[in-house]
Amino acid sequence: MINDIKKDADARMKKSLDSLETAFKKVRTGRAHPSILDGVMVPYYGVDTPLKQVANVTVEDARTLAISPWEKQLGSAIEKAIMKADLGLNPSSNGDLIRVPMPALTEQTRKEMIKICKAEAEHGRVAIRNIRRDANTMLKDLLKEKEITEDEERRGQEDVQKLTDKYVAEVEEMLKKKEADLLEV
């Protein structure tokens, strides 16, 4: 029973890290990367469809993304979708290919991006702590129902705390890497 609680907590904490990684990918650095456009939804035959399902997104050079739609008539819809996604990007089309230049980041913009990253990291830490609280509550419930002893409960809580510390440290490491990316000129 205790192992099931720990496995569940571990799996949920991993999902929190994955969620944080996805949030960090949306915060753009000065370099072009196709994952910046992952959240862009394009209206395709009346259905909002992810951009990568209707076009090929590649890195043309360090500061430019190239998008080649699989259907020619989708060009303007893709451009509008990128503008509507509020990523601060201005796509330009030249027939078949849509280019998305990455604007240079000013110092103020970098600081704003770092604030956003710190907020996302804090959300990740809070989510991990909530998972710890849930696991500890389950352990206490097992103790109340006399299914485990006090020693087993204490050991289980210590193990859950170790898991929590491990994942919070990973959040800190991810934040450091993202800050270094953003501060790189």
C-alpha positions in Angstrom: 0.0 0.0 0.0 2.7 2.4 1.0 4.7 1.6 -2.2 1.5 2.3 -4.3 1.2 5.7 -2.7 4.9 6.5 -3.4 4.7 5.3 -7.0 1.6 7.4 -7.5 3.3 10.5 -6.0 6.4 9.8 -8.1 4.3 9.6 -11.3 2.3 12.7 -10.6 5.5 14.7 -9.7 7.0 13.6 -13.1 3.9 14.9 -14.8 4.4 18.2 -13.0 8.0 18.4 -14.3 6.8 17.6 -17.9 4.2 20.3 -17.6 6.8 22.8 -16.4 9.1 21.8 -19.3 6.2 22.5 -21.7 5.6 25.9 -20.1 9.3 26.7 -20.4 9.3 25.8 -24.1 6.6 28.4 -24.8 8.8 31.2 -23.3 11.0 32.1 -26.2 14.7 32.8 -26.0 16.5 34.8 -28.8 17.0 31.6 -30.8 14.5 30.1 -33.2 13.0 26.8 -32.1 10.0 25.0 -33.6 8.5 24.2 -30.2 7.8 27.9 -29.8 4.9 27.4 -32.2 3.5 24.2 -30.4 0.5 26.0 -29.0 -0.6 27.6 -32.3 -3.9 26.3 -33.5 -4.9 26.7 -37.1 -8.5 26.6 -38.3 -8.5 23.7 -40.8 -11.9 22.8 -42.3 -13.7 24.3 -39.4 -11.6 22.5 -36.7 -8.8 24.1 -34.7 -5.7 21.9 -35.5 -2.2 22.2 -34.1 0.2 23.9 -36.6 2.6 20.9 -36.8 -0.3 18.8 -38.1 -1.0 21.1 -41.1 2.5 22.3 -41.9 6.2 21.5 -41.7 8.1 23.8 -39.2 11.8 24.0 -39.6 14.7 26.3 -38.4 16.0 28.2 -41.4 18.7 30.0 -39.4 19.4 30.9 -35.8 16.7 33.6 -35.8 14.2 32.5 -38.4 11.6 29.7 -38.5 10.4 28.5 -41.9 6.8 27.1 -42.2 5.7 25.2 -45.3 2.0 24.4 -45.3 1.0 21.1 -46.7 -1.9 22.8 -48.5 -1.3 26.1 -50.3 -4.5 27.8 -49.3 -3.6 27.4 -45.6 -0.9 30.1 -45.8 -3.0 33.0 -44.7 -4.8 31.0 -42.0 -1.4 30.0 -40.5 -0.2 33.6 -40.6 -3.4 34.8 -38.8 -3.1 31.9 -36.2 0.5 32.9 -35.4 -0.5 36.5 -35.0 -3.5 35.6 -32.9 -1.4 33.3 -30.6 0.1 36.5 -29.0 3.7 35.3 -29.1 5.1 38.6 -30.3 5.9 37.1 -33.7 5.2 38.6 -37.1 5.2 36.0 -39.9 5.7 37.0 -43.5 4.8 35.0 -46.6 6.4 34.7 -50.0 4.1 32.3 -51.8 4.6 28.8 -50.5 6.9 29.5 -47.6 6.1 31.5 -44.4 9.0 32.9 -42.5 8.8 33.8 -38.9 11.7 36.0 -37.7 12.5 36.0 -34.0 12.8 39.5 -32.7 15.9 40.3 -30.7 15.2 40.3 -27.0 15.8 43.6 -25.2 17.1 43.6 -21.6 13.6 44.5 -20.4 12.0 41.7 -22.4 14.5 39.2 -21.0 13.7 40.3 -17.4 10.0 39.9 -18.1 10.6 36.4 -19.6 12.6 35.5 -16.5 9.8 36.7 -14.3 7.4 34.4 -16.2 9.8 31.5 -15.9 10.1 32.0 -12.1 6.3 32.1 -11.8 6.0 28.9 -13.8 8.7 27.3 -11.6 6.8 28.3 -8.5 3.6 26.8 -9.9 5.6 23.6 -10.5 7.0 23.6 -6.9 3.5 24.2 -5.5 2.1 21.3 -7.6 4.8 19.0 -6.2 4.1 20.1 -2.7 0.4 19.5 -3.1 1.2 16.0 -4.3 3.3 15.5 -1.2 0.4 16.7 0.9 -2.0 14.3 -0.8 0.4 11.3 -0.3 0.9 12.2 3.4 -2.9 12.4 3.8 -3.3 9.0 2.3 -0.6 7.6 4.7 -2.4 9.2 7.7 -5.7 7.7 6.6 -4.1 4.3 6.4 -2.8 4.8 10.0 -6.2 5.8 11.2 -7.7 2.7 9.7 -4.9 0.8 11.4 -3.7 -0.8 8.2 -0.1 0.4 8.8 1.9 1.2 12.0 3.1 4.6 13.1 6.7 3.6 12.1 5.6 2.6 8.6 3.7 5.9 8.3 6.7 7.9 9.4 9.0 6.0 7.0 6.5 6.5 4.2 6.3 10.3 4.9 10.2 10.5 4.9 10.3 8.7 1.5 7.6 11.0 0.1 9.7 14.0 1.4 12.8 12.7 -0.3 10.8 12.4 -3.5 9.6 16.0 -3.1 13.1 17.3 -2.4 14.4 15.5 -5.5 11.7 17.0 -7.8 11.9 20.5 -6.3 15.7 20.3 -7.0 15.0 19.4 -10.6 12.6 22.3 -10.9 15.4 24.6 -9.6 17.8 23.1 -12.2 15.4 23.6 -15.0 14.8 27.2 -14.0 18.6 27.9 -13.8 19.0 26.5 -17.4 16.2 28.6 -18.7 17.5 31.7 -17.0 20.9 31.1 -18.5 19.3 30.6 -21.9 17.4 33.9 -21.6 20.4 35.9 -20.4 22.6 34.6 -23.2 23.1 37.4 -25.7 
